[in-house]
């Protein structure tokens, strides 16, 4: 599951379930944006970068609302990772232009960076907080606007106002650099393409035990293998993202433990849920 991202990414983190501490799932409490904010880094590495457009502002002549904030700075200003995490998507879209999706490994959120001039990361790459991931630009539908970063936050509930998440986050003058090489968080395996160029066969069908439907991520397919590995398949690459295990009780007979230590629960009807009961997918039992 890309259980992360919206257009997604959808794109997986530590919701340490209360089960891990021996208490009921319903008692699990998520940290608030205000408490998370000081632990993050402001998305643009420049002391004079400022928020000039806010959540909910009219867009498209009033037909839609702004699902993010715009942070203004000169073209080429460094854009950085707000947290430690995995780059789950790097692409170019008509509206967002050059975009990057970053899934946190410490909080249940995915950060969305749009209108970038340059993308400095690759999908599957692990980045540290404050590390360079791109530069401010005006790509996509921002072509005729001042250079800025459209910044969004997505949770399992969809897009949320990102300002409370970064309002108290410290600004840095330039990106952090790290001497030690960083390995991808998710193990990645490549596999050969079939004779038909439009068809991708990730593995033999006999290796698939279950398929998982993840509405939040239409860009990839998700399976449980007969070895009980949970895998994500996209663009001729297979990512092992976790494993399938027996659950804590009859209410949740199965659970999915992701590589990021997040635990998802599967009810008797096959619904895949977060520790607070949010449905994020389904599978046949």
C-alpha positions as CSV (number, residue, x, y, z in Angstrom):
1,X,0.0,0.0,0.0
2,X,1.1,3.3,-0.7
3,X,-0.9,4.2,2.2
4,X,0.5,7.5,1.7
5,X,-0.1,10.0,-0.8
6,X,-2.9,11.5,-2.3
7,X,-3.0,11.8,-5.8
8,X,-1.2,10.2,-3.4
9,X,0.2,9.3,-2.1
10,X,-0.4,8.1,-1.3
11,X,2.3,7.5,-0.2
12,X,3.7,4.9,5.5
13,X,4.9,5.6,8.9
14,X,5.1,5.2,12.4
15,X,1.6,5.1,13.9
16,X,3.0,2.9,16.6
17,X,-0.2,1.1,17.5
18,X,-1.4,0.9,21.0
19,X,-1.3,-2.9,20.6
20,X,2.5,-2.6,20.6
21,X,2.1,-1.3,24.2
22,X,-0.5,-3.7,25.2
23,X,-3.4,-1.2,25.3
24,X,-6.6,-1.1,23.2
25,X,-6.3,0.4,19.7
26,X,-9.0,3.0,20.5
27,X,-6.8,4.6,23.1
28,X,-4.0,5.5,20.7
29,X,-3.6,9.3,20.4
30,X,-2.0,11.0,17.5
31,X,0.3,14.0,18.1
32,X,-1.2,17.3,17.0
33,X,0.3,19.6,14.3
34,X,1.3,22.1,16.9
35,X,3.4,19.5,18.8
36,X,4.9,18.2,15.6
37,X,5.8,21.6,14.1
38,X,8.9,22.4,16.2
39,X,10.4,19.0,15.3
40,X,10.2,19.7,11.5
41,X,12.3,22.0,9.3
42,X,10.6,24.8,7.3
43,X,10.4,23.6,3.6
44,X,12.4,26.5,2.0
45,X,15.9,27.1,3.1
46,X,16.1,30.9,3.2
47,X,15.5,33.2,6.2
48,X,13.4,35.6,4.1
49,X,11.1,32.9,2.5
50,X,7.5,33.7,3.5
51,X,4.0,32.3,3.2
52,X,1.9,34.4,0.9
53,X,-1.1,32.3,0.0
54,X,-3.0,30.2,2.5
55,X,-5.2,27.1,2.8
56,X,-8.7,27.5,1.5
57,X,-8.1,30.4,-0.9
58,X,-10.1,30.4,-4.0
59,X,-8.6,28.8,-7.1
60,X,-9.7,28.3,-10.7
61,X,-12.1,31.2,-10.6
62,X,-13.6,29.9,-7.3
63,X,-14.4,26.4,-8.5
64,X,-11.9,24.9,-6.1
65,X,-10.0,25.6,-2.9
66,X,-6.3,25.9,-2.3
67,X,-5.2,22.7,-0.6
68,X,-1.9,23.9,0.7
69,X,0.2,27.1,1.2
70,X,2.5,29.0,-1.1
71,X,5.9,29.9,0.1
72,X,7.5,32.7,-1.9
73,X,11.3,32.9,-2.6
74,X,13.6,33.5,-5.5
75,X,13.8,31.0,-8.3
76,X,16.5,28.4,-7.4
77,X,16.2,28.8,-3.6
78,X,16.8,25.4,-2.0
79,X,13.8,23.4,-1.0
80,X,14.5,20.9,1.8
81,X,13.0,17.8,3.5
82,X,10.9,18.8,6.5
83,X,11.6,15.5,8.2
84,X,13.4,12.2,7.8
85,X,11.6,10.1,5.2
86,X,11.3,8.3,1.9
87,X,10.8,10.0,-1.4
88,X,7.7,8.1,-2.7
89,X,7.1,10.0,-5.9
90,X,9.0,12.3,-8.3
91,X,7.2,13.4,-11.4
92,X,5.9,16.2,-13.6
93,X,2.2,17.0,-13.8
94,X,0.1,19.6,-15.7
95,X,-0.9,21.5,-12.5
96,X,1.9,20.9,-10.1
97,X,4.7,21.0,-12.6
98,X,7.8,19.3,-11.2
99,X,6.6,17.7,-7.9
100,X,8.1,15.6,-5.1
101,X,6.2,13.6,-2.5
102,X,8.0,12.8,0.9
103,X,6.6,10.3,3.3
104,X,7.7,10.8,6.9
105,X,9.1,8.0,9.0
106,X,8.4,9.7,12.3
107,X,4.8,11.0,11.7
108,X,1.8,9.9,9.8
109,X,2.0,12.4,7.0
110,X,3.2,12.9,3.5
111,X,4.6,16.2,2.3
112,X,3.9,17.5,-1.2
113,X,6.2,19.9,-2.9
114,X,5.1,21.5,-6.3
115,X,6.1,24.0,-8.9
116,X,9.8,23.1,-8.4
117,X,12.4,24.3,-10.8
118,X,14.6,21.3,-10.2
119,X,14.0,17.9,-8.5
120,X,17.2,16.8,-6.7
121,X,16.0,13.4,-5.4
122,X,14.8,10.0,-6.8
123,X,11.9,7.8,-5.9
124,X,12.8,5.3,-3.2
125,X,15.6,7.5,-1.8
126,X,15.8,8.0,2.0
127,X,16.4,11.7,3.0
128,X,17.3,13.3,6.3
129,X,15.5,16.4,7.7
130,X,16.9,19.6,6.2
131,X,18.5,17.8,3.2
132,X,18.1,19.3,-0.3
133,X,15.3,17.8,-2.4
134,X,14.7,20.5,-5.0
135,X,14.6,24.2,-5.8
136,X,11.9,26.9,-5.9
137,X,10.4,27.5,-9.4
138,X,7.2,28.2,-11.3
139,X,6.5,25.1,-13.2
140,X,3.1,23.7,-14.0
141,X,0.2,26.1,-13.7
142,X,2.4,28.6,-11.8
143,X,4.1,29.6,-15.1
144,X,2.8,33.2,-14.9
145,X,3.2,33.7,-11.1
146,X,6.1,34.8,-9.0
147,X,8.4,31.9,-8.1
148,X,7.1,29.9,-5.1
149,X,6.8,26.5,-3.6
150,X,3.3,25.1,-3.3
151,X,3.5,23.0,-0.1
152,X,0.9,20.5,1.1
153,X,0.4,18.0,3.9
154,X,-1.6,14.8,3.4
155,X,-2.7,12.4,6.1
156,X,-4.9,9.3,5.9
157,X,-7.8,11.8,5.9
158,X,-6.6,13.5,2.8
159,X,-5.2,17.0,2.4
160,X,-5.0,19.1,5.6
161,X,-3.9,22.7,6.3
162,X,-0.1,22.5,6.3
163,X,0.5,25.8,8.1
164,X,0.1,24.5,11.7
165,X,2.7,21.8,10.8
166,X,5.4,24.3,9.7
167,X,4.4,27.5,11.5
168,X,6.8,26.9,14.4
169,X,9.4,25.0,12.4
170,X,12.9,26.5,12.4
171,X,14.1,28.1,9.1
172,X,17.6,27.2,7.9
173,X,19.9,29.3,5.7
174,X,21.1,26.5,3.5
175,X,20.4,22.7,3.2
176,X,22.1,20.3,5.6
177,X,24.6,17.9,4.2
178,X,25.4,14.5,5.6
179,X,28.6,12.7,5.1
180,X,27.3,9.1,5.6
181,X,25.6,7.5,2.5
182,X,21.9,6.8,2.9
183,X,20.4,3.5,1.9
184,X,16.8,3.4,0.6
185,X,14.3,2.6,3.3
186,X,12.5,0.1,1.1
187,X,14.3,-2.8,-0.5
188,X,14.1,-2.5,-4.2
189,X,14.3,-5.3,-6.8
190,X,14.1,-4.9,-10.6
191,X,12.5,-7.5,-12.8
192,X,12.4,-8.0,-16.5
193,X,9.7,-6.7,-18.7
194,X,7.5,-9.1,-20.7
195,X,7.5,-9.2,-24.5
196,X,4.5,-6.8,-24.6
197,X,5.9,-3.4,-23.8
198,X,2.6,-2.2,-22.2
199,X,2.5,-5.2,-19.8
200,X,4.4,-5.5,-16.6
201,X,4.5,-8.9,-14.9
202,X,6.0,-8.3,-11.4
203,X,6.2,-12.0,-10.5
204,X,4.7,-15.3,-11.3
205,X,1.0,-15.4,-10.3
206,X,1.7,-18.5,-8.2
207,X,3.7,-16.2,-5.9
208,X,0.7,-14.0,-5.2
209,X,-1.4,-14.9,-2.1
210,X,-3.6,-11.8,-1.9
211,X,-4.2,-8.6,-3.7
212,X,-4.6,-5.4,-1.7
213,X,-6.8,-2.5,-3.0
214,X,-5.4,0.9,-2.0
215,X,-7.7,3.7,-3.2
216,X,-5.3,6.4,-2.2
217,X,-2.7,5.1,-4.6
218,X,-3.8,4.3,-8.2
219,X,-0.2,4.5,-9.5
220,X,0.8,1.1,-8.2
221,X,-0.4,-2.4,-7.4
222,X,-0.1,-4.1,-4.0
223,X,0.1,-7.8,-3.2
224,X,0.8,-10.2,-0.3
225,X,3.0,-13.0,-1.5
226,X,2.8,-16.6,-0.4
227,X,5.8,-15.8,1.8
228,X,3.6,-13.2,3.5
229,X,5.6,-10.3,2.2
230,X,3.7,-7.1,1.4
231,X,4.9,-5.6,-1.9
232,X,4.3,-2.5,-4.0
233,X,4.8,-2.7,-7.7
234,X,5.3,0.4,-9.9
235,X,7.2,1.2,-13.1
236,X,8.9,-2.2,-13.5
237,X,10.2,-2.1,-9.9
238,X,9.0,-4.2,-6.9
239,X,9.3,-2.7,-3.4
240,X,9.0,-5.0,-0.4
241,X,7.3,-2.6,2.1
242,X,6.3,-4.9,5.0
243,X,4.9,-8.3,6.0
244,X,1.6,-9.9,6.8
245,X,1.1,-11.3,10.3
246,X,-1.6,-12.7,12.6
247,X,-3.5,-10.0,14.5
248,X,-4.0,-9.3,18.2
249,X,-7.6,-10.6,18.5
250,X,-10.9,-11.5,16.7
251,X,-11.6,-7.9,16.0
252,X,-8.4,-7.7,14.0
253,X,-7.4,-11.2,13.0
254,X,-4.5,-9.9,10.8
255,X,-2.1,-7.0,10.7
256,X,0.4,-5.5,8.3
257,X,3.7,-4.5,9.8
258,X,5.4,-2.0,7.5
259,X,9.2,-1.5,7.2
260,X,8.6,2.0,8.7
261,X,7.3,0.3,11.9
262,X,3.7,1.4,11.2
263,X,1.2,-1.2,12.0
264,X,-2.1,-1.5,10.0
265,X,-4.9,-3.8,11.0
266,X,-7.2,-6.1,9.0
267,X,-10.7,-6.7,10.2
268,X,-12.8,-9.9,9.5
269,X,-14.2,-8.3,6.4
270,X,-10.8,-7.6,4.9
271,X,-10.8,-3.8,5.6
272,X,-7.3,-2.4,6.2
273,X,-7.3,0.2,9.0
274,X,-4.9,2.4,10.8
275,X,-4.5,2.2,14.6
276,X,-7.3,4.8,15.0
277,X,-9.8,2.9,12.8
278,X,-9.3,4.9,9.6
279,X,-10.0,2.6,6.5
280,X,-7.1,2.9,4.0
281,X,-7.6,-0.2,1.9
282,X,-9.1,-3.6,1.6
283,X,-8.2,-7.2,0.8
284,X,-10.0,-10.5,0.3
285,X,-9.7,-13.0,3.2
